[in-house]
Amino acid sequence: MDIKIRGVDPGLMKTIDEMAKAGGISRNEYLKNRIEELALYPKILETENRYAGLVKQAVEVIERNNEVMEIVLNEINRKD
């Protein structure tokens, strides 16, 4: 599908062209990539938030396991 954008500031177009050139791609490819990133951003943010929640849960479980291991080790050492 094609998109046409009118009225873009020439200075901004120059900046966009420089960014595209620095990436070794055309202006069209650069803008296409940015639009795709923009469209995917909400899903990426949702995934990052879910990941952060899972990491938090994992840390909590590891901390609890460490507490239990400490109790077990103390019991084993007390019996010796």
N, C-alpha and C positions, 0 to 999 in steps of 0.2 A: 504494500500500500504506500502511496506517496503522500507526503506532507509538504505544504508550502507555507513558509512564514514570511510575512511582509513587515517592513518597518523596523528591522533590526539595525541598531546603531552601527555605523561603519567601523567605529573603533572596537566595538565588541566583536564584530566579524573578524577583524584583524587578530584579536586575541584568540578567538576560536581557531582560526587558521594556524596560528603559531602553536597552539596546544596540539592540534591534529598533526602538524608537521613534526613536533617533538616526539609524538607517539608513532611516527612513521605510517600514518594512515591519512586517508582523504578527509576533507571536511564532512562529507556525507557520512562516512563510516563513523567518524568521531561523534557527530550529532546523533546518529542512530544508536550508538552505544549508550550515550548519556540518556536518551529517551527511554531505552530499555531499562536502564538502571533506575530511573525515576519511577517507571511503572512497577518494577519489582520491589521497590523500597519497602512498602508496607509488609510484604511477605517476609523479606529479609529481617526486618525489625521484629516481627512476630517470632521468627525462628530463633533469633538471638535472645529474645526474652525467655522463650521456652528453655533454651540451652542454659541460660543463667540460672533458671529455677532448678534444673536438673543438677547442675554443678553444686548449688547450695544444698540440695537434698543429699547428694553424695558426700559432701563435706560433713554434714550433720551425722550421717551414718558412720563415717570413718571415725569421727570424734567419739561417738557412742561406743564403737567397737574398741577404741583405745581405752576408754574408761573400763569396759568390761575386762579387757586383757589385763589391765592394771590390778583389778580386783582379783582375778584368777592368779596372777603372779604373786600377789601378796599372800593369798591363801596357801599356795604351794610353798612359798618360803617360810611361812609361819609353821607349817607342819614339819619342816625339816629341822 
